[in-house]
């Protein structure tokens, strides 16, 4: 190792381990060698041999977990760009190539159960199809009138949904149509989905994506909503931290959206307490020209979980979801039967952390590792990754990411007020071209 002959060192270490010599030290050194070679999967494999040893001393377990986390974060940071590009460039047979928003590098594609599989032919079958407003048992549409939409082309293929561009036949206006993927659409009845759409239509928040209708073709249902073409995932794909001013601006908009949801009086004068519970970068949409930031799928996760608890338990979720889950979503007793305001605040903290540092607050290669990171440890403070981050922001984020929900901020409004005092200028919409520059950088990535 001193001579930088890392491959040779790994071979020698393996020979020593085969005869039982200082096995834990040996596998840790093998992990260190693989990390120097930037072979992150191998490094994580060797570190896991140490971490999973039943009688490992606690200090060594913690040190090894930190190494696993750093390898996972670095692996994600260096590998996500090529994975996202490969996905975005995959053409659809028989159609001109369209721009499909890239999801997190590790994400796998799913689509609604009505579609046999997420391949070129199944998506092509949707293109050109006409869907119409769903009507309840009384023959009433959510909007009060029957509307028809034509499916033009796919916009986004992700873990929980397929999003397509829709054209309303009567007006020619364009919207986004989101159909839930399997297994997340399992047992979700149209009536419940229609009630959720109605509640979203009543929203008066300028920071929540407008939901307009629920449309369907046979058993395939689409949530019709406004189309904001840029996802926060797109901006984070390159692994570069945001300018601090832009990160603060976006964070403040997210807090305002959460504050509106948690205590909201709708157009129908009904007060609703809506909790997102699935806030991650892919749930944040931005305008491609104006500095507009909105969140979507607000409260939809609760509906999905209630309809299908077996397939939506946190242990069964894809790993990319787990980086943004809160401790009480892993260990439900931590919630103490309190309203899940604190869960949304925690998830907000993971997003703000990633915008400021360019790396996720939590990154792991297994469910168990994620659970330990979220429930028993703290992430590396953002200021360690980026010393120029103001102390107030470092403090704000670390408070959001407290393992104990009762130690976090009490409300999204409280966090927003904390931001407004020292960062009054930063929370204003940027007028210096920095927003457009950030979008251009994401396209170049």
N, C-alpha and C positions, 0 to 999 in steps of 0.2 A: 504493500500500500504506500509506503514512503516513496517508492520509486515510480508510483503512478501506474504500475502494472496490475490494473484492477481485475482483469479477467483471470490472469494467472493466480492472483491472490484468492479469488473465489474458488478456484480448483483446489488450492492448498487448504483453504478453510473447510471445504467439503470433505476432504480426506481426514481432517482432524475430527470433524463432527461424526464421521462414520465409526470412529473408535470411541466416541463418547467424551471427547475432550472439550470441556467448557462450552457445552452446546449452545447455551443462550448467548454467550459472548460471540460465538462463531457466527450464528445466524444474524446477529445485529451487524457484525462486520461485513457479512455478505451483502446485507441491505445497503450499507454505506457505500460499498464498492459499486453496486448496481446504480445507486443514486448518482455517483460521480460519472458513470457512463451514460446517465440520463435514460436508463432503462427502467422507467418508473413502475411498470407492472411487476417486473422482477423484484425491484426493491420492496414494493408493498408486500409481495409474496413472502420474502425473507423476514420482513418485520412482523408479518402476521404469525409466522412460526414462533416468534418470541412472545408476541402479545397473547396468543391463545394457549400458552403453557399454563396449566392450572396453578402451579405453585410459584409463579413469577412474583418477585418482590414488587410492592406497590410503586416505589420510585422508578423502577425499570419499566413497569407497565405504562406509567404516565409519560416517560421519556419516549418510549416506543410509539405510543399513540400520537405524540406530537410529530414524530418523524413520518408516520403514515399520513397524517393530515397534510404536512408540507408537500410530500410526494404527490398526494392526490390533487392538491391545489395547483401545483406546478404542471402536473400532467394535464389537468383540465385547461389550464391557461395556454399551454403550447399546442394542445391537440384539437381544441374546439374549432379553431378557424378552418382547418382543412375538412373536418367533418361537416361543418355547416355549409361550406362551399360545395362539397360533393352533393349534399342534399338539395341545395338550391339549384344546381345545374342539371339535375336529373330531368330529362325531357319527358313529356307526356305524348305517347304514341298517337300519331294522326292529328296532332294539334300543334300550333306554334308554341314554342317554349315560352312559358310565363314565369314571372318572378314569384317564387314561393318563399315566404318568410322562413328563415332558418330557426329551428328550435335549439335548445341546449344540446351540446355536442353529443351527449350520451343518450339522447331521447330516441325512442323507437316509435314507429308510426302505427297508429290505429285508425279505424274508421267505424262508422255506425254498423250495427249488426245487419241492417238491410243490405249492405254491400258485402259481397262475398269475401273480399280481401282488399287490402290497400295496394292495388297494383294499377298499372297504366290503363288496363281495359275497364276496370270497375269505375275509376274516376271518369273515364271518357263516356261511360254510359250515362253519367249525370249531366254532362254538358248539353245544353239545349233543352233540357227538360223544363216543363212548366209546373210550378207549385202554386198552391192557393191558400188563402187564410184558413186556418183551422176553426171549426165551429163547435161549440159545446152542445150538450144534449138539447138545449133549447133553440139550437140553430143560430146562436149569436157568435160572431167573431170577436176577438179581443179588441179590435179597433172599432167595432160597431158596423163595419162594412166589409164586403168581400173584396179582397185584392188578389191579384195574380202576379207572379214574378217568374222571370226566365233566368235559369242558371247559366251564367256566361263562362266562367273559368275558375279554377281553384286559386285561392289567395294564400292559404296557410294549411299545412298538414302537421298536426301536433299530437301530443300524447292523449289529450282528452277530447279533441274535436277536429273536424274538418271544416274549414271556412271557405266559402265560395263567394264570388261576386254575383249579385242579383240585380236584375233590371225590372223595375215595376212596369207592367205593360201599359197601364193607362197614362202615367206621367213621364215615363222614360228615366226616372230617377234611379240612381244606383245605390245599393246598400250591400252590407255583408250579411251572409246567411251562415249561421253556425249550427252544425248538426253534431250531437254528442257521439263519442266513440264508444265502442264496446271495450270493456264491460261497464262503462260509466253511464250508459243509457239503460241498463238492465232494470226492469221493473219500474221505470219512471213513467207514470201515466200522463197522458196528454192534459188531463184536467189540472193536475198539480203544476205542470209546466205552464199551462195557460194562466193560472193564478199568479205564478212567479212573474210572467211577462207583464201581467196587468200591474203588479206592484212596481215593477221597473218603469213602466210607462208613466206612473204617477210621480216619479222622481223629478224634483226641480233643481237638482244639483248640477252645476256647470262642470263638475269634475268627475262625473260618472257617465260612461258611454250610454247614449240614448238607445233604448230598446223600443222597437216600433210595432212588432207584430209576431205572431207565431203562425208559420205556414207549414204545409206538408204536402207530400205526394205519397199516397198509401200510408205505409207505416214509417216513413222517413220524415222526421220533423226538423224544421229549421227555425232557429231564433233569428228574426230579422232585426238588424241593428245598424246604426250608423257605421260607416267604414272609415276608420283611421288607419292608414296604411303602414305605419311604423310601430313595431313592438320594441319594448325596452330590451328584450333579448337580442335584437339586432344590434343595438348600440353597445351591448356588453360582450358581444361575440369576440371582438378583437382582443379582449383582456386588458384594455387600456383604461386607466382611471379617468373619470370625467373631470373637467375643470371644476374646481370647488364651487364656483358661483352657480354653474348649471346643475350640479348635484343638489345643492341647497334649494334651488328653484323647483326642481322636479320633486324633491322630498316634501317640500311645503305643499305642493299641489296634491300629493298623495295623502297627506295628513288632513287637508281640507275635505277630500273625498271621503275619508274614513269618518271624520267628524259628522259629515252630512248623513252618512249611512247609519251611524250609531244612534242618532236621534234626529229623525227626519219626519217632517210634516208634508205629506204629498198633496198633489193637486186636488185629491178628493177629501182633503182635510183630515185624513187618517194619519195618526202618528205611528211610525214603524221603527222598530229597532232591528236593523239589518247588520249582520256580521259577515265579513267576507270569508275568512277561514281558509282561503286558498290563494292568498296574495303572493305572487311570485313575479319575476320579470315579464313572463309571457302574458300576465294579466294586466299589464300597463301598456296602453296604446298612446301614440303621439301623432300629431299632425305632421305632414311632410313639408309644410312651408311655414306655418305659424307656430309659435311656442305654446301649444295646447297639449295638456297631459290629462288623461282620463284612465280610470280603472273600469274593468268590466267583469261580468259573471258575479256580480255582488250578491252574496247570499245563495248562489246556486249550489255551492258545495254542500250546504246543509240539506238541501232538497235531494241531491244525489245520494248522500250518505243515508238518509232516512229510507229511501227507496231500496237501496242495495248495500246494507251494512257489511255483508260478507266480503264483497269484492272491493270495497273502498276502505277497509281497515288499514291503518297506517303501515302495518307489516307487509301488506300486499301491494303497496304503491310502488311505482318505478322509482329507482334511486334518485333521479333528478328532482323529484318532488321533495325529497327528505331534507335537502339543504335548506329549505325555506319553511319547514314545519316547526312548530313551537314545542317546548318540553311537555306541556300538558296534552299535546296530541299523541305523544309517545306513551306517557304515563298519565292516564286520565285523572288519577287521584290528586294530582298537583293543581287541578283547576279549582278544587274546593267549592264546586257548585256555584262559582261566580259567573256573571255574564262574560262571554268571551271577548270583551273589549281588549283584554291583555294579550290575547292570541294575535289579534290583528296588529297590535303595536309591536309585538315581537317580529312578526313577518315583515312589517315595514322596516324594522331595524336591519334585517338581513339584506334587504334591497339597498337601503342607504349605504350600508357597509360596502357592498359590492360596487356601487357607483363611485364611491370615494377611493377605493383601493385597487379596483380592477380584478380582485379575486373574491370568491365566495367566502362568507364568514365561516362556513362549515363545508367540508368536502371529505367524502369517505368512499370506501369501496364495498360497504356492506351495511345492512340495516342496523346490526348491533353496534357498529362503530358510530353511526350517526346518532343512535340513541344515547350512547355514552357522551359524545361531544355536546349534544344539546342539553342533556339532563344533569350532567355531573361536572362539566368543565365550562370554561369561558373561551371564546375565540381570541386570537391574538388581537390586541387593541389596534384599531385602524392607524393610529399614529406610528406604530412600529413599522408598518408597510410604507407610510407616507408621512414623514416628520412635519411637513408644512400644514397638515390638517390642524385647524384651531382646536384648542383644548375643549372649548364648549361643544364642538361637534363630536369629539372623541367621547366626552362624558355622556352626551345625549344618546349615542349609539350603544354604548356599553350598558346604560340603564335600560334601554329597550330590550337588550339581550340577556337580562337577568334570568337565571334558571327558575327562580321562584316568581310566579306571576304577580304576587302581592308586592314585590319590590320594584316593579316596573312603574313607568309613568301611569297616572290614573286615567288619562283619557288622551285621545288624539288631539283634542283642542289644547290640552296642557302642553303637549310637545310642540304644537304649532306656535303657541305663544312664546315658548322658550326660544324658538328659532327667530321669531319676529323682532325681538329686542336687539340682539347684536348683529343680525343679518337682514336688516330692513331693506337695504338696497339689493341684496342678492335674491330675495324672494320675489322681486318684481320681474315681469317678463323681460328677458334680455333683448336689447335693441342694438347690440354691437356686432351682430352677425355670428356670434359664437354658437347659437343654436343651429343655424344652417351649416356651420362648419362641422359640428358634431355629427349631423346627419350625413354629410359628405364623407367623413372618415369611416362611418359604418358601411357605406356603400363600397368604399375602396377596400375595406377588410373582406 
